């Protein structure tokens, strides 16, 4: 049974950095693709990044140049390094798994973590 657990959220000042972790139990990088999503109160869920086989990565325009996704195979953990954070980055962040291909659309992601809160405020 694949399970995902996010961690690393917290309160940070504008311009600061955080690194989120998504620990996967039973994760096989060659089988699953891991995406990061976020949702603020009253707003739709937004796909922001995904990582697949051979290091393939995709990013939403809203985070390109500021966020970096990576995978540590020894720990079965996907990371999201977030730099130059802005107040509009404030949201609950979720990781999710799907098969076949990377996508920033939530459709066909079948396993989700519980989320970790990121708040960017001075």
N, C-alpha and C positions, 0 to 999 in steps of 0.2 A: 504494500500500500504506500504509494508516494505521498509524502507530506512535506510541506514547505513552511518555514518559520522565519519571519523577518525580524531584524533587530537593527539598532543603530540610530533610530530617530531621536529627536530632542529639540531643544530650543537653541537657536543660533542667531547671531546678529547678521543683518544684511552685509553681503560681501564675504561672509564666512563659508566654511566647508563642513560637510558631514560625509561619512561613508556608511551606506546601508548594506546589510548582509542578508542573503537569502539562503538559508541552510536547507538542503534537500536530503531527505531520507529515502534511500532506494533510488537515487537519481543516477541516470546513465546519460552522459552528455551526448552520446551518439544516438540516443532514442528520444530525448526530450529537449525542448527549446524553452528557455526561460525569459519571460517578459516582465518589465516593471510598469506599473500603472499607478495613477494617483487620482484622488477624488477629494475636492473641497466641498464643504457644506453648500447645498443648493446648486452645485455644478455637476455636469456629466463626468463620468469616468474618462480619463485621458491616458492612452497608451504613450509611454515616453521612450522606451528602449526595449531591445530584445537581443539575446545572444544565442547563436546556434553552433553547428559544427564548423570545424576549421577556423574558429575565431570570428565567424561572420557576425557583424553587428549592424543594428539599425537604430536611428534616433529620430524622435520628433523634432521639428524645427524649433520648438520652444526651448529645447535643452541642448541643441547642438553647440559644440564648442565649450560647454560648461560642465556637462555630465559625461562620465565614462563608465561603460559596463565591462566587467571582466569575469573570468571563471577560474577558480582554483580547483583543479581536478583532485588533488590530494585531500581536500576538505569537502568536496562536493558542495561548494558554496559559490554563489554568484554575488558579486559586489556591484554597487552603484556609487561611484565617487562623484560627489556633488560639490562643485566649486562655484564661486561668485554667486551665492544664493541671493534670491530676491524675495520680498514679501509675497509676491504672487506664486512662489513655489510652495507656500504653506498648504499642506494637504495631508491626508492619510495615504501612505504609500504601500502598495501591495505587490508581491511577486506572484507569478502564475506560470503554469507549465502547460504545454501543448505538444502535439506531435507534428511531424512533417516539415514545418517551415516556420521561420520567424515572422511575426506580424505585430503591429501596434494596435490592431483591432482585437477587442476582447473575445470576439466570436471564436469558438473552438478551443479556447483555453479551458482545460477540464479540472485542474487542481489549483487551488488558491490558498495563500497564507492568510493569517488573521490581520495583518497590517501593522504598520508602525507610524506614529505621528511625527511629522516634521513641521515645526513652527519657526518662521523667519521673522524676527521682530527686533526693533531697537529698544 
